[in-house]
């Protein structure tokens, strides 16, 4: 049979409400999220992971990929501020 312990701690009410809202949007409650955190911490021997609902959309991912491609393309023209302003005003 599993041994179960209770943990009690005090946190700011606003922070708790924000965390409850976040965890609910991830399909979790506070207990499940806390257990996930503890298990992963013990498993990795560190503060372990990032859980987020903030993921880039398709346009952002495409822009990031394009930026990386341009940065690695030797034919990409690089401007200083003055030259960029001249080019934009043509």
Secondary structure as UniProt FT lines:
FT   HELIX           13..25
FT   TURN            26..27
FT   HELIX           30..44
FT   HELIX           58..71
FT   TURN            74..75
FT   HELIX           81..88
//
